[in-house]
């Protein structure tokens, strides 16, 4: 048929430990990237060059360049393009790495759908265990170490 199962088929050739480890680690990395680009760019101060006319002498104006750090990026369109590229490229890269080891699913639903359609049930537990553990680790790491940038953007401005 047209639909192929992502999962490894049941058999003696499977290293279950490696499969679960790959799904866990790659899902963790994937979630961290999603959080970083999705939440971590909420309000980022950046340098903007302002050309302000300054009166040097009587009747004489010159443009003085100043850099302002008080301007924050509110362009959700620009940010979403970075997020799309980062998430898509990461998923593609991790899928290439994980295909041989675990099938490279990183999502239990990605496994369940094709198995339901094909009736070809592999060791589904690998994906439930590995992916949920990886998601928990990625989420935990992000909120423990990186989330202050998200929830306190005012700290970024006042530390100038």
N, C-alpha and C positions, 0 to 999 in steps of 0.2 A: 504493500500500500504506500500512499504518499506520506503518511505520518510515521515517523520513526521515534522510538523511545529514546530518551536521553540517557536513561539509567544504564548502569552496567547490568548485564544479564547475570542471573545466578550461576555460579560455577566455581570450580576450584581455583581459577586463575585470579580471583579478586583478592587484593590485599585490603581487607575491610578497614584496618587501622589507617592506612594511607589515604583511603577514600574519605573517611570521616575527617581526618586531619586536613586534607586539601579543602574540603567543603567548608570546614570551620575557619581556617586561616583566610581563604579567599573571600568568603562572605564577610568576614570581619573587615578586611581591607576595602571591599566594595562599599560597605556601609559607612566606613570612615570617610571615604571620598565623597559619598553623597552628603553626609553631614557637613563636611568641610566646605563644599562649594554651595550647598543649599542653605545652610544656616550661618556659616562663618562669614558670609559677605553681606550681612544684614545692613551694616552702616559702616563703611570704611572711609576714614579720612584720606584724602589724597591731595597732592600738591597741584595747585592751579596757578598758572602764570597770569598775573594781572598786569596790564599796561596802564598805569595811571598817569595822567598828565600832572606834572609837578611844576609849579612856578619857581624857576630858579632866580631870575632877575626880573626887574620891572618889565612887564609886557612880553616876557619870553618864556615859552612853555617847552618842557622836554619830557619825553616819556620815560618814566622810571619803572623798571620791572620789579615787581614784588611777587613773592610766592606766598600764597595763603594756604594754611593747613586746616582752616576752619570749614572748608567746603566738604560736604560728605556726598558720597555717590548715591544718588537715588534712582539711577537708571536701571530699572528692573529688566529692561530688554537686554541691555548689554550684559548684565550679570547672568541672565538665563542662558545666553549663548555660551559663556564659559562653562556653566554648569552642564549643559547638554554635551559639550565636547568632552569635558573631563569624565563625566559618568559613562558616556558611550564608549570612549576609548578604553577606560579602565575595565568595563565589562567585557569588551572584546578581547583585551589582552589576557585577563584572568581566565576567560573561557578557553583561549588557546592553551594556557598553562594547565588548566584542570581537565581538559577533555580526556586525556589518556588515563589520568589517575582516578577520576570520580565521575566523569561525564560533564563536569563543569556546569552544574545547574544553578547553585547559589540561591535557590528558591524552591521550596517543596511543591508549590503549585505548578512550577515549570516541569516537574516530573510527573505529577499526578494526572494532568490533562492528557498528555500523550499515552500514558499507561492505560488510562480509562478508555481511550479510543481504540488503542491497538489490542488491549487485553493481554499485553505482554508485561506481566508484573515482575519487576526486579526487586532487589533489596531496598524497599522504600525507606526503611528506617535510617539508612545512611544519610538521607537528605533531611529528614525531620531532625535527627540528632545534630548533624554537622551544621546545618544552616541556622537552626535556632540558637545553637551554642555560639556560632560565629556572629549572629546578629546581636546577641546579648553582650558578647565581648566588645564588638565594635561600638555599640551604643554606650556601654559602660566607660570605655576608654575615652570616647568623645566627651561625655558629660563630666567625667572626672578631670580631664586635663585641658580641654579646649573650649568648653562652653562658656567660660567667663567672657570671651570675646563676643559671644552672641547676646548674652542677656544684660551686659553692662556696657553698651557702646559709648556711654557718656564718659566712662573711664578713659577711653582712648583719647577723647578730646581734651580732658582736663589735665592729662599727663604731659601736655606739650611744654 
